[in-house]
Amino acid sequence: MEAEEIQDQKNYIKKVYELNKNKSLKYYILTMGCKLNENDSEKLVGMLGEMGYEESKEMNDADLFLINTCCIRENAEERVFGKLGEFKKIKEHKDIIIALGGCMMQEEHITNKIKKSYSFVDIIFGTHTLHKLPEDLYKCVINKKKIKDVLDIDGKVYEGLPIKRGDKKQASVTIMYGCNNFCSYCIVPYVRGRERSRKPEDILKEIEDLAKEGYKEITLLGQNVNSYNGRDGYKFANLLRDVDKIDGIEIIRFVSPHPKDFTDDVIDAIRDSKKISRLIHVPLQSGSTNVLKAMNRKYTKEQYLDLIDRIKQKVPDAVFSTDIIVGFPKETEEDFEDTLDVVRKVNFEQIFMFIYSRRIGTLADKMENQIPEEIKHKRFERLKKLFEDNIEENNKKYVGTTQKILVEGYSKNNPEMLTRKNRY
C-alpha cells in the first residue's frame, strides 16, 4: 500500500513538472525546529526539484513559499505568523502559492487560526502527509482551491521519496518516527504520532548509498532512537553495529536517545566502535527527581548519574551533551540546585538550554504553580554562567592531542579559515 502511494505521488510529480515546463519557477523554504524537520525538508526539496522548481534564497524572487513548521516552543509559532505577514504583502502584488507543513499543522487550534486569520494560505499539510505535497500542489494549481491535507491518525513509513541534501559530507538518516513517551511538557507524540521504525534493510541501504556518494558522517535520527525496534528482535544496538561495518562512513552520531532506554548493549556497541562519536547526547531535562517525575521522564537523578557512570566505565573517552529545561512548573530553588549539581558532576561538553514554554495540549500547560518569567530567566542565566565557566577548562584536555577531523568548509565569518568537526 505504501509503495503504491509513493508511486501515485511520483505520477503527480510528473504532472506538476509538465505544468511548470519552461516557466523557470522558484521556491523559498523555511525550516524550523529539530534535525527531523531538517530531514523532512530535504525530502520536500527533493520533490520540488523533480517538479521543476529551483531554490531561491530571496523571498521576493519565489513563486512558491513553503514553511516546515515546529511547535516545540512558542517563539517558533510566533515566527511562522510573522513570516506569513511578509508572504501576504508579496502575494498582494504577485501570483504565488503559500504552503504550510509540519508539526504546527497537526494542532487543530493552529489550523483554525490560519483558516480564520490567514485565509490567503493555499496548502496545509501535516507530518503524516508530507509525501503528498506533489498531489496537493497539483490540485491547488489545477482547481484553484485551498488544500488542507492533515491526518489525525498515526502515519505510515514511506520509502523511496526523492531527497536533496544540503551537505555533501554529512547526512542525517531518519530511523524511526513518532514517540511513545508522553513527557508532560512535550507535544511531539500528539503531532508526530506513535513510534514507527523503518526496516533495517532500508536504513542500511540508504547509508550504503550515501557512502558510495562520498558522505563521511551519518547522524541517525529519531525522537527516541534507542527504542528503535526492527523486525525479529533487531534493536538499536544491532543497527549501530551494522552501520559501523559500512565502508566509507567514518563518523556515526545519533540523536536523541532517552536515558530510561539507554541499555548496556548500546553502550557496548559504542565501546566496540571506532566510528561512533564519543560525544554522546543524553538529555537530562532536569536534575531534580521531583521535577523529572512531574515531567513523566521515568528516571531519577540518581539513575541518570548511574547511566553516565556506566558509560564512562565502558567508554573512558566519552564526553556528553544534554538538554535542560529551566523553570518547569513547581520547580523550587532546591530542584534547580539539583540540576546545577548534575551539571557540575557530569561536566557536560555541550548544553542545549531552554526556558520552559507552555504548549497547549500538554499536561504541563494545565499544571498549577507556573514559574514567573523573571525567575525562569534568572535561573537560566545561572545555568548558563555555570556552563560557560567550565568551557576553558574543558577545552584544555584537547591541548597537545591529535584529533581526527572532518572539514566542513570555509568559515562564514572568515573566508580564509576552514571550519571543522572532530570525532567528538
Sine and cosine of phi, psi and omega as CSV:
sin_phi,cos_phi,sin_psi,cos_psi,sin_omega,cos_omega
0.00,0.00,-0.72,0.69,-0.01,-1.00
-0.89,0.46,-0.64,0.76,0.00,-1.00
-0.90,0.44,-0.61,0.79,0.02,-1.00
-0.92,0.40,-0.63,0.78,0.02,-1.00
-0.90,0.44,-0.66,0.75,0.02,-1.00
-0.91,0.42,-0.64,0.77,0.03,-1.00
-0.89,0.45,-0.63,0.78,0.07,-1.00
-0.86,0.51,-0.67,0.74,-0.02,-1.00
-0.93,0.36,-0.55,0.83,0.07,-1.00
-0.91,0.42,-0.56,0.83,0.07,-1.00
-0.92,0.39,-0.64,0.77,0.05,-1.00
-0.92,0.38,-0.56,0.83,0.08,-1.00
-0.84,0.54,-0.70,0.72,0.01,-1.00
-0.90,0.44,-0.63,0.78,0.00,-1.00
-0.90,0.43,-0.69,0.72,0.00,-1.00
-0.93,0.38,-0.61,0.80,0.03,-1.00
-0.86,0.51,-0.66,0.75,0.02,-1.00
-0.90,0.43,-0.61,0.79,0.04,-1.00
-0.91,0.41,-0.56,0.83,-0.11,-0.99
-1.00,-0.01,-0.12,0.99,-0.10,-1.00
-0.83,0.55,0.75,-0.66,0.04,-1.00
0.93,0.37,0.34,0.94,-0.02,-1.00
-0.95,-0.31,-0.22,0.97,0.01,-1.00
0.80,0.61,0.77,0.64,-0.03,-1.00
-0.99,0.14,0.54,-0.84,-0.03,-1.00
-0.80,-0.60,0.43,-0.90,0.07,-1.00
-0.85,-0.52,0.46,-0.89,0.12,-0.99
-0.83,-0.55,0.84,-0.55,-0.05,-1.00
-0.87,-0.50,0.68,-0.74,0.08,-1.00
-0.87,-0.50,0.86,-0.51,-0.01,-1.00
-0.95,-0.32,0.77,-0.64,-0.03,-1.00
-0.85,-0.52,0.48,-0.88,0.14,-0.99
0.99,-0.11,-0.56,-0.83,-0.25,-0.97
-1.00,0.07,0.00,-1.00,0.02,-1.00
-0.90,0.44,-0.48,0.88,0.07,-1.00
-0.89,0.45,-0.65,0.76,0.06,-1.00
-0.90,0.43,-0.64,0.77,0.03,-1.00
-0.88,0.48,-0.66,0.75,0.02,-1.00
-0.92,0.39,-0.63,0.78,0.08,-1.00
-0.87,0.49,-0.66,0.75,-0.01,-1.00
-0.91,0.41,-0.55,0.84,0.06,-1.00
-0.88,0.47,-0.55,0.83,0.05,-1.00
-0.96,0.29,-0.66,0.75,0.05,-1.00
-0.87,0.50,-0.70,0.72,0.01,-1.00
-0.91,0.42,-0.62,0.79,0.05,-1.00
-0.87,0.50,-0.70,0.72,0.03,-1.00
-0.92,0.40,-0.68,0.74,-0.01,-1.00
-0.88,0.48,-0.65,0.76,0.02,-1.00
-0.88,0.48,-0.66,0.75,0.00,-1.00
-0.96,0.27,-0.28,0.96,0.06,-1.00
-1.00,0.01,0.05,1.00,0.10,-1.00
0.99,-0.12,0.17,0.99,0.03,-1.00
-1.00,-0.05,0.58,-0.81,0.13,-0.99
-0.93,-0.36,0.50,-0.87,-0.04,-1.00
-0.97,0.24,0.63,-0.78,0.12,-0.99
-0.87,-0.49,0.73,-0.68,0.06,-1.00
-0.99,0.10,-0.22,0.98,-0.02,-1.00
-0.93,-0.36,0.78,-0.62,-0.03,-1.00
-0.86,0.52,-0.67,0.74,-0.11,-0.99
-0.90,0.43,-0.33,0.94,-0.01,-1.00
-1.00,-0.01,-0.14,0.99,-0.17,-0.99
-1.00,0.03,0.47,-0.88,0.08,-1.00
-0.96,-0.29,-0.31,0.95,0.02,-1.00
-0.73,-0.68,0.82,-0.57,0.03,-1.00
-0.94,-0.33,0.78,-0.62,-0.04,-1.00
-0.72,-0.69,0.78,-0.63,0.10,-0.99
-0.89,-0.46,0.83,-0.55,0.13,-0.99
-1.00,-0.09,0.97,-0.24,-0.25,-0.97
-1.00,0.05,0.30,-0.95,0.06,-1.00
-0.76,-0.65,0.59,-0.81,0.00,-1.00
-0.83,-0.56,0.30,0.95,-0.03,-1.00
-0.92,0.40,-0.64,0.77,-0.06,-1.00
-0.79,-0.62,0.47,-0.88,-0.08,-1.00
-0.89,0.45,-0.59,0.80,-0.06,-1.00
-0.92,0.40,-0.40,0.92,0.07,-1.00
-0.92,0.40,-0.67,0.74,0.04,-1.00
-0.90,0.44,-0.69,0.73,0.00,-1.00
-0.87,0.49,-0.61,0.79,0.00,-1.00
-0.92,0.40,-0.63,0.78,0.03,-1.00
-0.87,0.49,-0.75,0.66,-0.03,-1.00
-0.92,0.40,-0.52,0.85,0.09,-1.00
-0.90,0.43,-0.68,0.73,0.02,-1.00
-0.91,0.42,-0.61,0.79,0.02,-1.00
-0.87,0.49,-0.57,0.82,0.08,-1.00
-0.89,0.47,-0.64,0.77,0.04,-1.00
-0.92,0.39,-0.67,0.74,-0.01,-1.00
-0.88,0.47,-0.63,0.78,-0.03,-1.00
-0.86,0.50,-0.68,0.74,0.00,-1.00
-0.88,0.47,-0.63,0.78,0.03,-1.00
-0.93,0.36,-0.64,0.77,-0.04,-1.00
-0.92,0.40,-0.40,0.92,0.03,-1.00
-0.92,0.39,-0.34,0.94,-0.06,-1.00
-0.86,-0.51,-0.04,1.00,-0.08,-1.00
-0.51,-0.86,0.59,-0.80,0.00,-1.00
-0.99,0.17,0.99,-0.15,-0.02,-1.00
-0.81,-0.58,0.32,-0.95,0.10,-0.99
-0.94,-0.34,0.74,-0.68,0.01,-1.00
-0.91,-0.41,0.83,-0.56,-0.02,-1.00
-0.83,-0.56,0.71,-0.71,0.06,-1.00
-0.87,-0.49,0.77,-0.64,0.03,-1.00
-0.70,-0.71,-0.01,-1.00,0.10,-0.99
1.00,-0.09,-0.28,-0.96,-0.21,-0.98
-0.90,0.44,-0.65,0.76,-0.01,-1.00
-0.85,0.53,-0.53,0.85,-0.07,-1.00
-0.96,0.28,-0.16,0.99,0.07,-1.00
-1.00,0.06,-0.06,1.00,0.00,-1.00
-0.99,-0.15,0.87,-0.50,-0.11,-0.99
-0.88,0.48,-0.63,0.78,-0.02,-1.00
-0.92,0.40,-0.46,0.89,0.04,-1.00
-0.96,0.28,-0.74,0.67,-0.01,-1.00
-0.91,0.42,-0.54,0.84,0.08,-1.00
-0.91,0.41,-0.63,0.77,0.02,-1.00
-0.91,0.41,-0.65,0.76,0.01,-1.00
-0.91,0.42,-0.69,0.72,0.00,-1.00
-0.88,0.47,-0.60,0.80,-0.06,-1.00
-0.99,0.14,-0.72,0.70,-0.16,-0.99
-0.96,-0.30,-0.24,0.97,-0.04,-1.00
-0.74,-0.67,0.81,0.59,-0.12,-0.99
-0.92,0.40,-0.18,0.98,0.01,-1.00
-0.98,0.21,-0.13,0.99,0.06,-1.00
-0.93,0.35,0.74,-0.67,-0.12,-0.99
-1.00,-0.02,-0.64,0.77,-0.10,-0.99
-0.74,-0.67,0.74,-0.67,0.13,-0.99
-0.83,-0.55,0.82,-0.57,0.07,-1.00
-0.69,-0.72,0.49,-0.87,-0.09,-1.00
-0.98,-0.19,-0.14,-0.99,-0.03,-1.00
-0.93,0.37,-0.43,0.90,-0.04,-1.00
-1.00,-0.05,-0.07,1.00,-0.04,-1.00
-0.82,-0.57,0.31,0.95,0.02,-1.00
-0.81,0.58,-0.64,0.77,-0.07,-1.00
-0.91,0.40,-0.24,0.97,-0.06,-1.00
-1.00,-0.08,0.21,0.98,0.03,-1.00
-0.81,0.59,-0.68,0.73,0.01,-1.00
-0.85,0.52,-0.69,0.73,0.02,-1.00
-0.91,0.42,-0.71,0.71,0.00,-1.00
-0.88,0.48,-0.67,0.74,-0.03,-1.00
-0.92,0.39,-0.67,0.74,0.01,-1.00
-0.88,0.47,-0.73,0.68,-0.03,-1.00
-0.92,0.40,-0.57,0.82,0.04,-1.00
-0.90,0.43,-0.69,0.73,-0.03,-1.00
-0.94,0.34,-0.70,0.71,-0.09,-1.00
-0.96,0.29,-0.71,0.71,-0.12,-0.99
-1.00,-0.06,-0.18,0.98,-0.01,-1.00
0.82,0.58,0.64,0.77,0.00,-1.00
-0.82,-0.57,0.39,-0.92,0.07,-1.00
-0.95,0.30,0.59,-0.81,-0.03,-1.00
-0.87,-0.49,0.79,-0.61,0.17,-0.98
-0.86,-0.52,0.91,-0.43,-0.11,-0.99
-0.78,-0.63,0.98,0.19,-0.07,-1.00
-0.79,-0.61,0.75,-0.67,0.06,-1.00
-0.95,-0.31,0.72,-0.70,0.04,-1.00
-1.00,0.07,-0.31,0.95,0.00,-1.00
-0.99,0.16,0.23,-0.97,0.05,-1.00
-0.90,0.43,0.62,-0.79,-0.02,-1.00
-0.98,0.18,0.02,-1.00,0.03,-1.00
-0.95,-0.31,0.11,-0.99,0.07,-1.00
-0.98,-0.17,0.90,-0.44,-0.04,-1.00
-0.95,-0.31,0.75,-0.66,0.04,-1.00
-0.93,-0.37,0.46,-0.89,0.14,-0.99
1.00,-0.07,0.19,0.98,0.07,-1.00
-0.95,0.30,0.60,-0.80,0.12,-0.99
-0.86,0.50,0.50,-0.87,0.01,-1.00
-0.55,-0.83,0.66,-0.75,0.08,-1.00
-0.80,-0.60,0.93,-0.37,-0.10,-0.99
-1.00,0.06,0.51,-0.86,-0.06,-1.00
-1.00,0.07,-0.06,1.00,-0.04,-1.00
-0.69,-0.72,0.48,-0.88,-0.04,-1.00
-0.98,-0.22,-0.09,1.00,-0.04,-1.00
-0.89,-0.46,-0.53,0.85,-0.05,-1.00
-0.88,-0.48,0.65,-0.76,-0.01,-1.00
-0.64,-0.77,0.58,-0.82,0.10,-0.99
-0.98,-0.19,0.65,-0.76,0.00,-1.00
-0.79,-0.62,0.90,-0.43,0.02,-1.00
-0.96,0.27,0.78,-0.63,0.00,-1.00
-0.96,-0.28,-0.30,0.95,0.01,-1.00
-0.35,-0.94,0.31,-0.95,-0.02,-1.00
-0.81,-0.59,0.46,-0.89,0.10,-0.99
0.99,0.16,0.00,-1.00,-0.05,-1.00
-0.42,-0.91,0.61,-0.79,0.01,-1.00
-0.95,-0.31,0.08,1.00,-0.22,-0.98
-1.00,0.08,-0.53,0.85,0.03,-1.00
0.80,0.59,0.79,0.62,0.18,-0.98
-0.86,0.51,0.64,-0.77,-0.20,-0.98
-0.92,0.38,-0.28,0.96,-0.01,-1.00
-0.99,-0.13,-0.10,0.99,-0.26,-0.97
-0.94,-0.33,0.70,-0.72,-0.01,-1.00
-1.00,-0.08,-0.15,0.99,-0.16,-0.99
-0.82,0.57,-0.74,0.67,-0.02,-1.00
-0.86,0.51,-0.45,0.90,-0.02,-1.00
-0.99,0.16,-0.43,0.90,-0.07,-1.00
-0.96,-0.29,-0.37,0.93,0.03,-1.00
-0.93,-0.37,-0.10,1.00,0.09,-1.00
0.99,0.12,-0.11,-0.99,-0.02,-1.00
-0.99,0.16,0.20,-0.98,-0.09,-1.00
-0.91,0.41,0.76,-0.65,0.13,-0.99
-0.70,-0.71,0.84,-0.55,-0.05,-1.00
-0.99,-0.16,0.63,-0.77,0.12,-0.99
-0.95,0.31,0.39,-0.92,0.06,-1.00
-0.93,0.37,0.66,-0.75,-0.01,-1.00
-0.82,0.58,-0.66,0.75,-0.06,-1.00
-0.90,0.43,-0.53,0.85,0.03,-1.00
-0.95,0.32,-0.64,0.77,0.04,-1.00
-0.90,0.44,-0.76,0.65,-0.06,-1.00
-0.91,0.41,-0.61,0.79,0.04,-1.00
-0.89,0.46,-0.67,0.74,0.02,-1.00
-0.88,0.48,-0.68,0.74,-0.02,-1.00
-0.95,0.32,-0.62,0.78,0.06,-1.00
-0.88,0.48,-0.66,0.75,0.03,-1.00
-0.90,0.43,-0.63,0.78,0.04,-1.00
-0.89,0.45,-0.65,0.76,0.02,-1.00
-0.88,0.47,-0.65,0.76,0.01,-1.00
-0.91,0.41,-0.48,0.88,0.02,-1.00
-0.99,0.14,-0.07,1.00,0.06,-1.00
0.98,-0.22,0.10,0.99,0.04,-1.00
-0.94,0.34,0.65,-0.76,-0.06,-1.00
-0.94,-0.35,-0.44,0.90,-0.06,-1.00
-0.82,-0.57,0.72,-0.69,0.00,-1.00
-0.83,-0.56,0.72,-0.70,0.14,-0.99
-0.91,-0.42,0.86,-0.51,0.03,-1.00
-0.99,0.11,0.77,-0.63,-0.14,-0.99
-0.90,-0.43,0.57,-0.82,0.14,-0.99
-0.02,-1.00,0.38,-0.92,0.08,-1.00
-0.90,0.44,-0.51,0.86,0.06,-1.00
-0.51,-0.86,0.99,0.14,-0.18,-0.98
-0.88,0.48,-0.54,0.84,-0.08,-1.00
-0.99,0.12,0.17,0.99,0.24,-0.97
-0.96,-0.27,0.26,0.97,0.08,-1.00
-0.81,0.59,0.69,-0.72,-0.08,-1.00
-0.65,-0.76,1.00,-0.07,0.08,-1.00
-0.99,0.16,-0.20,-0.98,-0.04,-1.00
-0.99,0.17,0.47,-0.88,0.12,-0.99
0.83,0.56,0.68,0.73,0.08,-1.00
0.97,0.24,0.27,0.96,0.02,-1.00
-0.98,0.18,0.92,-0.40,-0.12,-0.99
-0.94,-0.35,-0.08,-1.00,-0.07,-1.00
-0.89,0.46,-0.62,0.78,0.01,-1.00
-0.88,0.47,-0.63,0.77,0.05,-1.00
-0.88,0.47,-0.66,0.75,0.00,-1.00
-0.90,0.43,-0.70,0.72,0.03,-1.00
-0.84,0.55,-0.70,0.71,-0.03,-1.00
-0.92,0.40,-0.60,0.80,0.01,-1.00
-0.96,0.29,-0.62,0.79,0.08,-1.00
-0.90,0.44,-0.60,0.80,0.00,-1.00
-0.86,0.51,-0.45,0.89,-0.06,-1.00
-0.99,0.13,-0.19,0.98,-0.10,-0.99
-0.97,0.25,0.88,-0.48,0.00,-1.00
-0.90,0.44,0.65,-0.76,0.05,-1.00
0.98,-0.20,-0.53,0.85,0.06,-1.00
-0.99,0.17,0.80,-0.59,-0.10,-1.00
-0.92,-0.40,-0.39,0.92,0.02,-1.00
-0.74,-0.68,0.77,-0.64,0.03,-1.00
-0.86,-0.52,0.79,-0.61,0.08,-1.00
-0.82,-0.57,0.27,-0.96,0.09,-1.00
-0.49,-0.87,0.63,-0.78,0.08,-1.00
-0.52,-0.86,0.57,-0.82,-0.19,0.98
-0.93,-0.37,0.67,-0.74,0.11,-0.99
-1.00,0.07,0.25,-0.97,0.09,-1.00
-0.92,-0.40,0.76,-0.65,-0.03,-1.00
-0.80,0.59,-0.58,0.81,-0.05,-1.00
-0.93,0.35,-0.34,0.94,-0.03,-1.00
-0.95,-0.32,0.18,0.98,-0.07,-1.00
-0.99,0.11,1.00,0.02,-0.15,-0.99
-1.00,0.09,0.29,-0.96,-0.05,-1.00
-0.90,0.44,-0.52,0.85,0.00,-1.00
-0.92,0.40,-0.49,0.87,0.09,-1.00
-0.95,0.33,-0.67,0.74,0.05,-1.00
-0.87,0.49,-0.66,0.75,0.01,-1.00
-0.90,0.44,-0.62,0.78,0.01,-1.00
-0.90,0.44,-0.63,0.78,0.06,-1.00
-0.90,0.43,-0.72,0.69,0.00,-1.00
-0.84,0.54,-0.67,0.74,-0.12,-0.99
-0.99,0.13,-0.10,1.00,-0.07,-1.00
-0.98,-0.20,0.58,-0.81,0.13,-0.99
-0.99,-0.16,-0.03,1.00,-0.06,-1.00
-0.96,-0.28,-0.52,0.85,-0.08,-1.00
-0.93,0.36,0.77,-0.64,-0.05,-1.00
-0.84,0.54,0.63,-0.77,0.06,-1.00
-1.00,0.04,-0.03,1.00,0.20,-0.98
-1.00,0.03,0.97,-0.25,-0.13,-0.99
-0.96,-0.28,0.82,-0.57,-0.02,-1.00
-1.00,0.05,0.88,-0.47,0.01,-1.00
-0.77,-0.63,1.00,-0.07,-0.08,-1.00
-0.87,0.50,0.81,-0.58,0.03,-1.00
-1.00,-0.04,-0.77,0.64,-0.07,-1.00
0.95,0.30,-0.76,0.65,0.11,-0.99
-0.42,-0.91,0.51,-0.86,0.06,-1.00
-1.00,-0.04,-0.01,1.00,-0.03,-1.00
-0.99,-0.10,0.81,-0.59,0.04,-1.00
-0.87,0.49,-0.61,0.79,0.02,-1.00
-0.89,0.45,-0.71,0.71,0.00,-1.00
-0.93,0.36,-0.65,0.76,0.03,-1.00
-0.86,0.52,-0.63,0.78,0.05,-1.00
-0.90,0.43,-0.68,0.73,0.03,-1.00
-0.91,0.42,-0.51,0.86,0.05,-1.00
-0.98,0.22,-0.20,0.98,-0.08,-1.00
0.89,0.45,0.66,0.75,-0.01,-1.00
-1.00,0.09,-0.35,0.94,0.14,-0.99
0.92,0.38,0.52,0.86,0.23,-0.97
-0.50,-0.87,0.30,-0.95,0.01,-1.00
-0.96,-0.27,0.15,-0.99,0.09,-1.00
-0.83,0.55,-0.70,0.71,-0.04,-1.00
-0.91,0.41,-0.63,0.77,0.02,-1.00
-0.92,0.39,-0.59,0.81,0.05,-1.00
-0.90,0.43,-0.74,0.67,0.00,-1.00
-0.90,0.43,-0.57,0.82,0.06,-1.00
-0.90,0.43,-0.64,0.77,0.05,-1.00
-0.88,0.48,-0.72,0.70,0.03,-1.00
-0.86,0.52,-0.69,0.73,0.02,-1.00
-0.89,0.45,-0.66,0.75,-0.01,-1.00
-0.91,0.42,-0.62,0.79,0.05,-1.00
-0.91,0.41,-0.70,0.71,-0.02,-1.00
-0.89,0.46,-0.59,0.81,0.00,-1.00
-0.90,0.44,-0.64,0.77,-0.04,-1.00
-1.00,-0.02,-0.45,0.89,-0.01,-1.00
-0.79,-0.61,0.98,0.18,-0.13,-0.99
-0.86,0.52,-0.45,0.89,-0.03,-1.00
-1.00,-0.04,0.21,0.98,0.01,-1.00
-0.94,0.33,0.62,-0.78,0.19,-0.98
-0.79,-0.61,0.25,-0.97,-0.22,-0.97
-0.76,-0.65,0.56,-0.83,0.22,-0.98
-0.87,-0.49,0.28,-0.96,-0.07,-1.00
-0.38,-0.93,0.18,-0.98,0.15,-0.99
-0.91,-0.42,0.66,-0.75,0.05,-1.00
-0.70,-0.72,0.74,-0.67,0.07,-1.00
-0.97,-0.25,0.81,-0.59,0.00,-1.00
-0.97,-0.26,0.70,-0.72,0.10,-0.99
1.00,0.08,0.50,0.87,0.07,-1.00
-0.91,0.42,0.51,-0.86,-0.02,-1.00
-0.76,0.65,0.69,-0.72,0.02,-1.00
0.96,0.29,0.07,1.00,0.02,-1.00
-0.91,0.42,0.89,-0.46,0.02,-1.00
-1.00,0.00,0.12,-0.99,0.08,-1.00
-0.88,0.48,-0.62,0.78,0.03,-1.00
-0.91,0.42,-0.65,0.76,0.06,-1.00
-0.87,0.49,-0.70,0.71,-0.02,-1.00
-0.91,0.41,-0.60,0.80,0.06,-1.00
-0.89,0.46,-0.55,0.83,0.09,-1.00
-0.89,0.46,-0.63,0.77,0.06,-1.00
-0.89,0.45,-0.73,0.69,0.03,-1.00
-0.87,0.49,-0.58,0.81,0.01,-1.00
-0.90,0.44,-0.68,0.74,0.04,-1.00
-0.91,0.42,-0.65,0.76,0.01,-1.00
-0.87,0.50,-0.66,0.75,0.02,-1.00
-0.91,0.42,-0.68,0.73,-0.08,-1.00
-0.95,0.32,-0.64,0.77,-0.05,-1.00
-0.99,0.12,-0.53,0.85,-0.03,-1.00
0.84,0.54,0.89,0.46,-0.08,-1.00
-0.87,0.49,0.62,-0.79,0.08,-1.00
-0.96,0.27,-0.59,0.81,0.04,-1.00
-0.63,-0.77,0.59,-0.81,0.12,-0.99
-0.74,-0.67,0.82,-0.57,0.13,-0.99
-1.00,-0.10,0.96,-0.30,-0.15,-0.99
-0.98,-0.19,0.67,-0.74,-0.02,-1.00
-0.69,-0.72,0.67,-0.74,0.18,-0.98
-1.00,0.09,0.77,-0.64,-0.07,-1.00
-0.81,0.59,0.74,-0.67,-0.01,-1.00
-0.82,-0.58,0.81,-0.58,-0.02,-1.00
-0.92,0.39,0.69,-0.72,0.03,-1.00
-0.83,-0.55,0.84,-0.55,0.04,-1.00
-0.86,0.51,0.74,-0.67,0.02,-1.00
0.98,-0.20,-0.13,0.99,0.03,-1.00
-0.98,-0.21,0.38,-0.92,0.03,-1.00
-0.90,0.44,-0.61,0.79,-0.06,-1.00
-0.90,0.45,-0.49,0.87,0.00,-1.00
-0.89,0.45,-0.46,0.89,-0.04,-1.00
-1.00,-0.08,-0.04,1.00,-0.04,-1.00
-0.94,0.33,0.52,-0.85,0.10,-0.99
-0.98,0.18,0.15,-0.99,0.04,-1.00
0.87,0.50,0.74,0.67,0.15,-0.99
-0.90,0.43,0.66,-0.75,-0.09,-1.00
-0.98,0.19,0.74,-0.67,0.05,-1.00
-0.85,0.53,0.57,-0.82,-0.05,-1.00
-0.84,0.54,-0.62,0.78,-0.02,-1.00
-0.87,0.49,-0.68,0.74,0.01,-1.00
-0.93,0.37,-0.67,0.75,0.05,-1.00
-0.82,0.58,-0.75,0.66,-0.07,-1.00
-0.93,0.37,-0.59,0.81,0.04,-1.00
-0.91,0.41,-0.67,0.74,0.04,-1.00
-0.92,0.40,-0.63,0.78,0.05,-1.00
-0.85,0.52,-0.71,0.71,-0.01,-1.00
-0.91,0.42,-0.59,0.81,0.04,-1.00
-0.92,0.40,-0.68,0.74,0.05,-1.00
-0.89,0.45,-0.70,0.71,0.00,-1.00
-0.87,0.50,-0.68,0.73,0.00,-1.00
-0.91,0.41,-0.68,0.73,0.01,-1.00
-0.86,0.51,-0.70,0.71,0.01,-1.00
-0.91,0.42,-0.74,0.67,-0.06,-1.00
-0.91,0.42,-0.52,0.86,0.03,-1.00
-0.91,0.42,-0.36,0.93,-0.04,-1.00
-0.99,-0.12,-0.13,0.99,-0.10,-0.99
-0.87,0.49,-0.75,0.66,-0.04,-1.00
-0.87,0.49,-0.68,0.73,0.00,-1.00
-0.91,0.42,-0.64,0.77,0.03,-1.00
-0.88,0.47,-0.65,0.76,-0.06,-1.00
-0.94,0.35,-0.39,0.92,-0.05,-1.00
-0.89,0.46,-0.47,0.88,-0.06,-1.00
-0.92,0.39,-0.28,0.96,0.01,-1.00
-1.00,0.01,-0.24,0.97,-0.02,-1.00
-0.90,0.43,0.78,-0.63,0.01,-1.00
1.00,0.08,0.02,1.00,0.01,-1.00
-0.98,-0.20,0.33,-0.94,0.11,-0.99
-0.96,-0.28,0.82,-0.58,-0.06,-1.00
-0.89,-0.45,0.64,-0.77,0.13,-0.99
-0.99,0.14,0.80,-0.60,-0.10,-1.00
-0.81,-0.58,0.40,-0.92,0.13,-0.99
-0.92,-0.39,0.92,-0.40,-0.01,-1.00
-0.95,0.30,0.82,-0.57,-0.07,-1.00
-1.00,-0.02,-0.45,0.89,-0.04,-1.00
0.57,-0.82,-0.23,-0.97,0.00,-1.00
-0.99,0.15,0.57,-0.82,0.00,-1.00
-0.89,0.45,0.64,-0.77,0.05,-1.00
-0.93,0.35,-0.44,0.90,-0.05,-1.00
-1.00,-0.06,-0.37,0.93,-0.03,-1.00
-0.56,-0.83,0.98,-0.19,-0.06,-1.00
-0.91,0.42,-0.14,0.99,0.03,-1.00
-1.00,-0.06,-0.01,1.00,-0.01,-1.00
-0.88,-0.48,0.55,-0.84,0.09,-1.00
-0.99,-0.12,0.56,-0.83,0.12,-0.99
-0.98,-0.22,0.43,-0.90,-0.07,-1.00
-0.52,-0.85,0.34,-0.94,0.11,-0.99
-0.79,-0.62,0.78,-0.63,0.00,-1.00
-1.00,-0.01,-0.03,-1.00,-0.07,-1.00
-0.88,0.48,-0.43,0.90,0.03,-1.00
-0.96,0.27,0.00,0.00,0.00,0.00
